[in-house]
Amino acid sequence: MGQGLGNTLLAPNPPFPNCEIVSTSPGGSGQDDFDAAGMYGMSSFHAGGGNVAMCDGSVRFLKSTTNMQTVWKLGSRDQHEILSSGEY
């Protein structure tokens, strides 16, 4: 994929395929497009996880086996969760 985005619904490299919504209506291209709507999980060619950019500008390796509660906390800002680096 030509995108560097992903959601925090699943840990990196999930066993589920990405879903892309492609328009087949009149005026729609009907072709794969990098800006098509859909749901894209974090993915990487790294075995066991992927590098993710944090809001503070740092880059960390997030394991595919990271607890889902931790992944969800990483993707949330409104709950004021505090995570230690040992959790991911």
Beta strands, then each sheet from edge to edge (+ up, - down):
strand 1: 19-20
strand 2: 38-39
strand 3: 49-53
strand 4: 59-63
sheet 1: 1+ 2-
sheet 2: 3+ 4-
end
